[in-house]
Amino acid sequence: MIPQSMYMIPESMNMIPESRMKIRSLAILAVLLASGTGLYAQDLEDVLAEHYRAAEQEKMTRMETMIIRGKSIFTSINLESPFTLYRARPDRIRVESNYQGSGVIQTYDGKKGWIYAPAMGIPEPREVTGEELEALLNQAEFEDPLWKYKEKGHALELVGNQARDADYQLKLTPERGNAIHFFLDRKTYLINSYVSRQIMGGTENEIEVIMDEYRNVKGIPVAHRTETRMNGQVVTTVRLEDVDFNKKLDPSLFEKPAAAGE
């Protein structure tokens, strides 16, 4: 989502299992940023200004809805899952995916989130809360994760060797949680990747999300391929097949899913 950088891209099943949900939550991110001081901070603001222009962030703010179709490929278990994601401002979302031949639906209507997944032992729509809801809400973000960072009360700095590094490296330290390093291409100013460290099962792991194959959709660059690696090993690849903006969406899409037979 995202996406553009982070506003992309569901790994379409944040309910399978906990470690994959955390990876997916990171991949779809939508959070976080901040400020700096002095001459170095001015350099940071210059880089961000170029990034916002490249990502057409102002144009993105005029997009009221978004539809994404694609597939998630879970490498470790050799599973491919097609998905369709619907977003509507300010924070409504619906994700339809397929798990081993059975449909999975997740929705958020602005007040409550739901999941319906009969093949995963959820035969009736169930309300989601806590980390599960947070992971779903992360997918509802329209904006670039670096947009309006000062309003979010986090810390952001330009790090690394600016004369030698292949990318601009921005270190984001959120108010809560681990630091995230964003890497911006020096020519395009679009996000190439971002890296964080996450605790899963009591073990610290490096999570890297690589974003490429940018294509313009209504003048907005969208990464059509996102690869997530854990400790250097590919765990998930998301490929987008179709993206569209500002299509009229029925508000009922985001309500509690209907169970079979209803």
ABEGO torsion letter per residue (X at the ends): XOXXBAAOEBAGBAAOBAAAAAAAAAAAEGBEEBBBBEAAAAAAAAAAAAAAAAAGAAAAAABABBBBBBBBBBAAAGBBBBBBBBBBOAABBBBBBBBGGBBBBBBBAGABBBBBBAAAGBABBBBBBEAAAAAAAAAABABBAABGAAAAGBBBBBBEBAAABABBBBBBBBABEBBBBBBBBAAAGBBABBBBBBBBGGBBBBBBBBBBGBBBBGGBBBBABBBBBBGGBBABBBBBABBBBGBBBBAAAABBBBBBGX
